[in-house]
Amino acid sequence: MALNCLVYDCIYNENGGECFAKDVKIGNRNAQTTSGTTCNSYVAASPFNNYEFAHDFLESEGSASDVKNIQCSAMNCRFNLNQDCTATKVEINSNNANCETFAP
């Protein structure tokens, strides 16, 4: 599944949009719009996070932007099938790490 992440301050984001997270979790069960969703996998990059270790570990688990598992709790999204995302491409926007792919 293709994933484009525009949240550049996330520890899993590298090269301006490539996501190295093995699993992505989209949250807010009752979301009615994109702005109601959140990427619960988002982790703010900071000097306290071990950036090198996270990147090396995640890179060995898979390639960037080739997320194998996107779980979604947004029950009102047409791409949610038993809490698994069925969209062929998912985009996480820079506005509060919302799921731009959300569609009622």
C-alpha positions, 0 to 999 in steps of 0.5 A, a space after each residue: 500500500 502506498 503511503 505519503 506522509 507530509 508530517 515532516 517532524 515525525 520520527 518515521 518520516 524521511 526524505 520529505 514524505 517517505 514513511 518508515 513505520 511498519 504499521 500505521 494506525 489511524 484514529 478517531 472512531 467517530 470522525 466525520 471528516 479528514 480533520 477528525 482523524 489522526 495518525 496515532 503512529 505519529 511520534 514527534 522527532 526530537 533530540 531525545 528520540 534515537 533517530 539513527 536507531 529507529 531508522 536503521 531498525 525500521 529500514 531493516 523491517 521494510 522499505 519506505 512508504 511501503 506500509 504493509 498494515 494500515 489499521 483504521 478506527 474511523 468507522 465512517 470512512 468508506 475505506 475502512 473494512 473491519 478496521 483495515 484500510 482498503 485504500 490503494 494510496 493513503 496520505 497523511 497531511 501536515 495539519 495535525 497528522 490527519 488522514 487526507 484519504 478519509 472519505 465518508 
